[in-house]
Amino acid sequence: MNEPALNGMAQTEHDRKKPLLRPGNTNCGGCGMSIALQMLSRAIAGQPVQLVVPACCGAVAVGNYPFSSFGAPVVMSTFACSAAVAGGLARVAALNGEETRVICWAGDGGTYDIGMGALSAAAERNEDILYICYDNEIYGNTGGQRSSATPLGAATTSTPTGKPEVKKEILAIMAAHRIPYAASVSLAHPEDTLCKLRLALEMRGFRFLHILSPCPTGWKSEPSHGIQLIRLAVRSGLFPVLEIRDGRQMTINVEPDFSDLALAEYLAMQGRFRKSGVTAMVLRDAIRRHWETLRSAPTGD
Amino acid sequence: MRSELISANHAAAHAATLAARANRKGRGFCSGVYPITPSTECMELLCAQEIEKGQVVRVEGEHSAMAVCIGSVAGGARSFTATSSNGLAYMAENVVAAALLRLPMVMMVANRTLGPPWNIWADHGDSLLLRDSGWLQFYCADNQEVLDTILFAYRLGEDARVMLPVMVCQDGFVLSHTMAQTLIPAQEQVDRFLPPLSVSHRLADQPHALGSVILPQQTEVLRRRHHQAMGEALNIYPELQREFAEIFGRELPGPLVGYRDEDAELLILSMGTLAGTVERSVDRLRERGVKVGSLRIRLLRPFPARLLREKLARARRVAVLDRDISPGFGGVLWGECRTCAGAETLVQNYMLGLGGGDVRPEHIEQLVDDLRGRESAGEPMIMEVGV
């Protein structure tokens, strides 16, 4: 298969025989979800999985009946409740002694916003599921409206002059549930991505992964710039890459260099920040304060 | 088989538990539950049961309760939940989803008035809100019927010719909290009546998308099949009724339950426990020489239109009693039934017992007097039964 982590190298023994995201899917060019699904495919390898996809670009990506772009069994849930549907599937698999890993594949709208209640409750019950939020910071398939994952200053179709509020701190919220594993994933760091996906697949109980997923359509960026954008977001400290075990032990996986240049470049490469004129200067303080909070947390080292 | 003095909420929980255990040789049982008055005691008793290869998930709201049921049946397990009123309304999106995904399961609805303002007493406005959700809908008249209908609902909904979820409704408090001597079947009997559930479109190991994007043409096909499956449920009803009687040694009532209706010139149509009051009134009115009978609609979806047409053919005057209101229209049951009467038949709608008002035989006698005195049908009437 086409292995993005290895620059398109041929299939290895770790690869899934059939890709999780099949060719012919309708995702936009440069969609971060496509890359993330291919990474997930590699992490899953031979394990039996079932996916739950709520309303999101992922549900569109599955394609039109009777075809499916997903090379795994998948059920489309209603928008707000993928975590609850997944809980049902996971419990039935366990009752039947099956090794099936149940994965929620949800966007930021279905995670941060409308799905938050079901997500929080499933985490509190420590359902044996892997919840992956591919966060494109926008309601993508409804045409790009703001969500609570949309960052400060980003123009969306419902905040045409830029969002006045800051992005919700999802990882802290999930960690506060004391779940076994919560981590943010950088698609620009494939080893980090694969390592976390594999670990999260292996673990039991509720695991949460947050993937910042470039959306050229909504971010008004070049499709080929997705990975570079994520790298800049990580370097600048805008997107901390870390993992938190049991809601207590935090490990920073990638140290940023807090480059203002990287931050400015991240903003300049996307059309969505143009109207509000949000600058690296504006964001720098908030990033610094956020990292101070992060550093003061107990570490897993 | 044993006999116990139990409420209809507990009768429902016993039925669900028996059905759950009966699937231990299948893919087991998993249910999402959330409390709401007056259905709560049902989920409480279910939570107290030991179920081999079964689990009950205590979730954070009705929407997720149904979501757990959807996930469970999508995984091939049997499922159950119970709710009432605003809980059902909050659950609605997933109620529809379960039917559209053709996932058979049973939900007990202890009917309660929708709010606010908050009123915990019974009317049918909650489940009628979901009349068009694609679920089968039963309305029961006593505790035994609640228990029996839940077992029957599993068998009917899980039949490969039907593959649909079933709502079993009972009037909140009137039944849900009223104790009555109820026969609880032995597990072995239920095992015989309910073979392990087989959902051919369940999620297994192979790539398979359940509920993906479809086009108008495919939607037309699916809706037609859904509609046909409803029709099949009516067709196979008598066959399953016979089997029920053979295994449990008692009759399960049909979609329509008549009482002294054979020679009746006046017919009173109703649903749920209202029919009990109507039947007592029929006895009293018959003593006065009024040729009146009762018809209880037990199965609202699929609607037993053919059976009802036959029953209404002989009646000159029909009163349709609604413990519900569709503001701006009238009674929902009236809307359903009036098309089944002949052109010569006078059909009058009476909405009464809204918000759980206590309907007594004198109210029925009043409306029968009104019906007899009419030259033609009028606008739907709201009868206030007071405190």
HADDOCK unambig.tbl for C-alpha pairs under 7 A between the chains (distance, minus, plus):
assign (segid A and resid 48 and name CA) (segid B and resid 205 and name CA) 6.24 0.50 0.50
assign (segid A and resid 59 and name CA) (segid B and resid 212 and name CA) 6.94 0.50 0.50
assign (segid A and resid 60 and name CA) (segid B and resid 213 and name CA) 6.90 0.50 0.50
assign (segid A and resid 62 and name CA) (segid B and resid 212 and name CA) 6.74 0.50 0.50
assign (segid A and resid 63 and name CA) (segid B and resid 212 and name CA) 6.77 0.50 0.50
assign (segid A and resid 63 and name CA) (segid B and resid 213 and name CA) 6.21 0.50 0.50
assign (segid A and resid 64 and name CA) (segid B and resid 212 and name CA) 6.25 0.50 0.50
assign (segid A and resid 64 and name CA) (segid B and resid 213 and name CA) 4.70 0.50 0.50
assign (segid A and resid 64 and name CA) (segid B and resid 214 and name CA) 5.57 0.50 0.50
assign (segid A and resid 65 and name CA) (segid B and resid 212 and name CA) 5.90 0.50 0.50
assign (segid A and resid 65 and name CA) (segid B and resid 213 and name CA) 5.87 0.50 0.50
assign (segid A and resid 65 and name CA) (segid B and resid 214 and name CA) 5.49 0.50 0.50
assign (segid A and resid 68 and name CA) (segid B and resid 209 and name CA) 6.12 0.50 0.50
assign (segid A and resid 70 and name CA) (segid B and resid 207 and name CA) 6.88 0.50 0.50
assign (segid A and resid 71 and name CA) (segid B and resid 207 and name CA) 5.08 0.50 0.50
assign (segid A and resid 72 and name CA) (segid B and resid 206 and name CA) 6.11 0.50 0.50
assign (segid A and resid 72 and name CA) (segid B and resid 207 and name CA) 3.93 0.50 0.50
assign (segid A and resid 72 and name CA) (segid B and resid 208 and name CA) 6.48 0.50 0.50
assign (segid A and resid 73 and name CA) (segid B and resid 203 and name CA) 5.80 0.50 0.50
assign (segid A and resid 73 and name CA) (segid B and resid 204 and name CA) 6.61 0.50 0.50
assign (segid A and resid 73 and name CA) (segid B and resid 205 and name CA) 6.36 0.50 0.50
assign (segid A and resid 73 and name CA) (segid B and resid 206 and name CA) 5.81 0.50 0.50
assign (segid A and resid 73 and name CA) (segid B and resid 207 and name CA) 4.22 0.50 0.50
assign (segid A and resid 73 and name CA) (segid B and resid 208 and name CA) 4.44 0.50 0.50
assign (segid A and resid 73 and name CA) (segid B and resid 209 and name CA) 5.88 0.50 0.50
assign (segid A and resid 74 and name CA) (segid B and resid 208 and name CA) 6.09 0.50 0.50
assign (segid A and resid 74 and name CA) (segid B and resid 209 and name CA) 4.87 0.50 0.50
assign (segid A and resid 74 and name CA) (segid B and resid 210 and name CA) 6.20 0.50 0.50
assign (segid A and resid 75 and name CA) (segid B and resid 209 and name CA) 5.80 0.50 0.50
assign (segid A and resid 75 and name CA) (segid B and resid 210 and name CA) 4.62 0.50 0.50
assign (segid A and resid 75 and name CA) (segid B and resid 211 and name CA) 6.22 0.50 0.50
assign (segid A and resid 76 and name CA) (segid B and resid 210 and name CA) 6.20 0.50 0.50
assign (segid A and resid 76 and name CA) (segid B and resid 211 and name CA) 5.28 0.50 0.50
assign (segid A and resid 76 and name CA) (segid B and resid 212 and name CA) 6.30 0.50 0.50
assign (segid A and resid 78 and name CA) (segid B and resid 94 and name CA) 6.91 0.50 0.50
assign (segid A and resid 81 and name CA) (segid B and resid 64 and name CA) 6.09 0.50 0.50
assign (segid A and resid 81 and name CA) (segid B and resid 67 and name CA) 6.31 0.50 0.50
assign (segid A and resid 84 and name CA) (segid B and resid 64 and name CA) 5.57 0.50 0.50
assign (segid A and resid 84 and name CA) (segid B and resid 67 and name CA) 5.48 0.50 0.50
assign (segid A and resid 84 and name CA) (segid B and resid 68 and name CA) 5.19 0.50 0.50
assign (segid A and resid 85 and name CA) (segid B and resid 67 and name CA) 4.80 0.50 0.50
assign (segid A and resid 85 and name CA) (segid B and resid 68 and name CA) 4.80 0.50 0.50
assign (segid A and resid 85 and name CA) (segid B and resid 70 and name CA) 6.18 0.50 0.50
assign (segid A and resid 85 and name CA) (segid B and resid 71 and name CA) 4.21 0.50 0.50
assign (segid A and resid 86 and name CA) (segid B and resid 71 and name CA) 6.03 0.50 0.50
assign (segid A and resid 87 and name CA) (segid B and resid 68 and name CA) 6.35 0.50 0.50
assign (segid A and resid 88 and name CA) (segid B and resid 30 and name CA) 6.83 0.50 0.50
assign (segid A and resid 88 and name CA) (segid B and resid 68 and name CA) 4.55 0.50 0.50
assign (segid A and resid 88 and name CA) (segid B and resid 69 and name CA) 6.52 0.50 0.50
assign (segid A and resid 88 and name CA) (segid B and resid 71 and name CA) 4.39 0.50 0.50
assign (segid A and resid 88 and name CA) (segid B and resid 72 and name CA) 4.43 0.50 0.50
assign (segid A and resid 89 and name CA) (segid B and resid 71 and name CA) 4.78 0.50 0.50
assign (segid A and resid 89 and name CA) (segid B and resid 72 and name CA) 5.17 0.50 0.50
assign (segid A and resid 89 and name CA) (segid B and resid 74 and name CA) 6.97 0.50 0.50
assign (segid A and resid 89 and name CA) (segid B and resid 75 and name CA) 5.27 0.50 0.50
assign (segid A and resid 92 and name CA) (segid B and resid 30 and name CA) 6.79 0.50 0.50
assign (segid A and resid 92 and name CA) (segid B and resid 72 and name CA) 6.02 0.50 0.50
assign (segid A and resid 92 and name CA) (segid B and resid 75 and name CA) 6.12 0.50 0.50
assign (segid A and resid 92 and name CA) (segid B and resid 77 and name CA) 6.48 0.50 0.50
assign (segid A and resid 95 and name CA) (segid B and resid 28 and name CA) 6.90 0.50 0.50
assign (segid A and resid 95 and name CA) (segid B and resid 53 and name CA) 5.74 0.50 0.50
assign (segid A and resid 96 and name CA) (segid B and resid 27 and name CA) 6.36 0.50 0.50
assign (segid A and resid 118 and name CA) (segid B and resid 64 and name CA) 6.38 0.50 0.50
assign (segid A and resid 121 and name CA) (segid B and resid 59 and name CA) 6.89 0.50 0.50
assign (segid A and resid 121 and name CA) (segid B and resid 60 and name CA) 6.07 0.50 0.50
